[in-house]
């Protein structure tokens, strides 16, 4: 069992190399071991391209070793045709004798089918190895599949004295330059980033990736009555932008206007529509009002609270995350507190 756990941890390391590129697919790594030696490795590099198992098998130089090998993969091999052929079939064709899996795939197209196909073809299958860790690794995917909504990450910076913005709600950068790099790394790894009306007016944010290498997230803006000037950066057509409002539904260049219904929950509607757009993860960078809507709805999974070394004395009070402190880190002298919603894990 210790051997299985050792190689599964390597799968996790490989899987993380695909973050920011594979959504809405899960992060998956695969390791092939023959007589105690790794003979092949691979991971899912980009959505629409070869899966981890395919890359791992392709990396094996001597294919005759496969028939006495074990393949480790952190998620059940797929058994259906999508953008790529089924991985379970390839494992069978490669005559691999044993398959060790961390998590079953809860996607209805797969759920148990990959395991059954392997077993029906005489392959020994072991499941549940580091299951909890594997589920945490792919918490975005599992949230997306189970709850039919994006994985929600609240993110904001506050001063030492607990303010999110100075008096008058005019923007002012609270954290340091090293934290900016961390923030832009997060943007590159998540699908979409959301702000409210007041944040657009105060900060005129671009909501793109500049201090890190990676793709730009899709932008989400809440503009209740479409009163924001089209001169703001969020309307520059450089990224697909979803504008939630109560007036119209239309597509104008790279801007998608989505009309909300007055009688329904604002947060639930936003998440439902973003799920339809295949958004697996959403960073909510809005101001106090937008963040509070998500907190009060209990529709958040993670919160990243940055505590800078400045003080404002007065201004807009930062929201309070009710529970779930998971980790604390120091970045350039600022403090990052990471919370996980205990009700959602």
Number of C-alpha atoms within 10 A of each C-alpha: 6 8 8 16 15 12 21 27 21 17 28 24 16 23 26 17 17 21 18 23 20 20 21 19 17 22 32 30 30 32 28 28 19 16 10 10 9 15 20 21 24 26 26 28 23 16 18 15 13 18 27 28 29 22 20 23 23 14 15 17 10 10 14 12 17 22 16 13 21 23 26 29 31 36 27 25 31 25 22 16 10 10 11 14 15 19 21 23 17 16 24 18 11 15 18 25 19 22 23 24 25 26 21 21 22 15 14 9 14 17 16 17 19 22 24 15 18 22 15 11 14 14 19 15 16 14 17 14 22 18 17 12 16 23 19 12 19 21 19 24 25 20 20 20 17 10 12 17 26 32 25 23 22 25 20 21 23 24 23 18 16 21 23 27 25 18 14 10 16 14 18 12 15 24 21 15 14 13 20 16 17 14 18 19 19 18 25 23 19 25 24 26 26 25 22 22 20 20 23 22 15 15 15 15 14 16 21 21 18 16 15 16 11 17 17 22 26 20 23 27 21 24 19 16 12 16 9 16 11 10 9 14 15 26 21 15 12 15 17 19 24 25 27 25 21 17 14 14 14 11 13 9 12 14 20 16 21 20 17 19 12 9 6 9 12 17 16 14 17 20 21 15 17 20 21 12 11 16 22 27 27 27 27 23 21 23 25 20 15 21 23 17 15 19 19 12 12 14 19 23 23 23 23 23 21 26 23 23 15 17 14 18 12 14 15 18 16 21 19 12 19 11 11 15 16 13 11 14 12 12 18 12 14 21 19 18 15 19 21 19 18 12 10 13 12
